[in-house]
C-alpha cells in the first residue's frame, strides 16, 4: 500500500482552490486517467454508465466523473467536475488498489514518482519565471528559450512528466530547463588512450587544464571533457569506476569552468 506515502504529498491545511489543491487535483486526475486508459489492473471494469453520466467507481474511493475523449482512449476524467477538482494522490491509491502483488515494487516506485511530480509542480507554481525574453528566439540562446517553454508544458499522455527523480528543489531551480538557468559546466580529464575522437582539435573556447584548476601536466596525456554538474556529483565516480578509470583519481579532478 502506498496511501501513507502518497498522503505525505497532499496539500497543507491552507490549500484550496487556486492553491496547492488545484495542482494536486489536476495531477491526480491525469494519473487516474492514464491508469484507466491503460486499463491497469483491469481498471475499466469499474466504469459505470447511468442516467447521471459515466463514472469510474474506484474501489473504496470516489466515483470519478468521466467524459468522452477520443485521444488515445474513449474516456477521460472530466476535469471540470467538482469531484475531479477535489481529487488527491490518495485517490490514486484507490485506483491502484487492484494491483497484483507482483507489481508491489513498481507501485511503490510509482508512488514516489507521483510525489516528486507534485513537488516539482508546486515548485514551478512558486518560482517559474513570469516571462522569457521577447522573441524572435534564434540560435543557441533561442533554443534555450524553446527548451524552457517545452519543459514547462504538460505532457499529453505522461501525467508525471514533471518528476525528476533524485532532484532536490535546489537542483531543479539551478538546472531544470523550465527555470531558464545558467550554470558553469564541470570538466573531467580523461586519458587520451581511453578516448575515440571523430576529428582532431578542439573549439577555440575549450578550456585549458590550468583554467579548470587541474595540473597542467595532464595536458600531455589527457583530454578535457565537459560534465553536467549533477552528473559530476551523482554519477561520475561510478561511471569512472566501471570504466576502470577510478584509480587515476579522475573523479576528484572535476572543476567548474571559469
Phi, psi and omega in degrees: 000141180240014184302314182297318180295316180293326181295332179300334182269003183292164182293155177287176185296338181266000182289150179187195179306133180083359180240210182301331181301319178296319181297314181294319181298318180295318178295313181299318178298319179295319180292314179298320177298320179292319177297321177294317180302320181274358184051045181297131180053032177069034185299332183295343179289350178262007176284129180237132178247131180208185182296331181275359180122185182256134181226160170255106184276089183295131180301121180075006182228196184283165171268105188276121180296139179242160176225159174294140184238270182109345175264104181072341181207160179284329184233152175215160177296135179280102189291338184275354182286152181297322182291318180296327180286354179249006181294151177227173176293341172298327177289333174298324177301318178297321179294331181268003186298334182268009181298137179294155181301329181295341181266008188304315181294319179294322178295318178297317179296323178293326176299319176297317180298319178297315181296318181288327175297317179296317178299320180293320179294322177294321178298319177298319181299329182272328194233356183298135180303139181293330182202150174262169180303147179296149179283182002285148179265111185233156174067198182297317179296323178293323180296329177295321178295318177296322177299319181296318179295313183296321183294331182271351180279140177292143178281136185292340184230359186233087191294338180259026183298338180289343183295137171230092185302133178089349179278135166274170175302320180297319178301315182297314182295328183274332190231340183291134188298332183294340179269005175053054185276161169235132181207158179273143174286157166266164181226142178232139178269118183250135178306132182301328181293340181267003185247151171239119183249145181281332180205152181284165176085170181225158174299156182298334182274357181298132183285164174266168177303317182298318182295334177269354180091008180267157179301132182300331182299337179295338181298339180286334187231351187233161173238144176277137176232137179285146180223132175299141181306321179291322176296318179299323183278320191259330191233339187298313180305317180292319180298318179294320179296317180293333178272002180075023183251359185295328183297338179284356179073021184291333180296337180267358186257014176285135176223150174289141177287151183289000000 
